[in-house]
Amino acid sequence: MSEEQYGFSTRAITAGQHFDPTTGAVVPPVYLTSTFVQDGIGGFRGGYEYARGGNPTRDSLQEQLASLEGGVKAFSFASGLAAEDALLRAVLTPGDHIVMGNDVYGGTHRLVNRVFVPWGIDLDVVELTDLDRVRAAIRPGSTKVLWIETPTNPLMKINDIAALAELGHEFGVLVVVDNTFASPYLQQPIALGADAVIHSTTKYLGGHSDVVGGAVVVNDEELAAKVGFLQFGVGAVSGPLDAWLTIRGIKTLAVRLDRHSSNAQSIAESLTGHPAIETVYYPGLPTHPGHDLASRQMKAFGGMISLGLAGGEVAARKLAESTELFQLAESLGGVESLIGYPSEMTHASVRGTELEVAPNIVRLSVGIEDVADLTADLLTALDRVTAASR
Ligand SMILES: *Cc1c(COP(=O)(O)O)cnc(C)c1O
């Protein structure tokens, strides 16, 4: 059976993970080396010369990622933002235009708004659930990139990847999906028509909150060559130990995401109708406006939930500071549950822009602990919120 015919969970464990031929070590070693001996000038062993250009551990991660996203090639970087920067620089030149969703990761908006716009790129931020508005925002000939996140951060809106890809391609626009929230286990943007996928591997792919990293996966050799050149030529590469930790995390992605999703579904249902909560934002709830689309586009609904507190900013802050198992911290996607206050944490950089997050929103990254413990932790904290407001 060839590698591509295996199922997702098998490929997560086998793609790029060949045992070490010299010792038989089942887990390929971490190649902690910056350079490689040459057998005579230019006599490279396996093509390796200097580790910014290539390192076997990084290659092993890149093969694993390309296989899981169904792309022709993947490139790993020192962070998610470094990956985004490389992809954008590979396809944009000053004068070009980018259309971006209005609920993207705050740092993505900051990168484009504060680095690419001053460099000469035009940015329009639009509501991606409204295809007419996306069509109206595209400037034929100068729009080069359509940047999609789904589910969005932090409002969990669901955008239609297939429909947006078709629309973008009508105008020759490169369609990019930030697949960080769903991961390739839950959602396959390239199969749905996207041209490139980016990841903060810091989140679900790494999965243990112990490594920062990013990746670009592309569906086209020409784009692969451009991104590959920037990975080498600009140099924001992932180090071998970071790559190895990410590989190790990815092997359990499927089982983790099943648990993240079932825990989050159960918590979203338990909190629905709670008097302290105005809205539970979770695509697994039938009342969520993107529920039907998410049911078609995703394998399950993932581990991220946002809550809109009835008591506004005061209540949201109180909740974020009252849980015990849900630790107050930035980031998401790890085995441990985290709680965040987006308007001052992950999305502080978009205050005063059209991406500003309402002050009553709290975001949960639901971990894989026992769901009864997680639910009890939230309900106890919500009691404190209610008591404080009396
Ligand atoms: C965290 C995150 C990023 C940025 O990744 P870093 O690894 O922090 O640089 C990009 N997109 C999304 C959706 C994220 O959550």
The ligand as a Gaussian input file, in Angstrom:
#p B3LYP/6-31G(d) Opt

LIG

0 1
 C       -1.429000      31.677000      17.340000
 C       -2.014000      31.883000      16.007000
 C       -1.260000      32.391000      14.943000
 C        0.166000      32.859000      15.113000
 O        1.027000      31.829000      15.401000
 P        2.360000      31.952000      16.324000
 O        2.864000      30.568000      16.374000
 O        1.916000      32.502000      17.647000
 O        3.257000      32.906000      15.613000
 C       -1.869000      32.486000      13.708000
 N       -3.144000      32.124000      13.516000
 C       -3.913000      31.652000      14.516000
 C       -5.328000      31.274000      14.237000
 C       -3.376000      31.517000      15.788000
 O       -4.150000      31.060000      16.780000

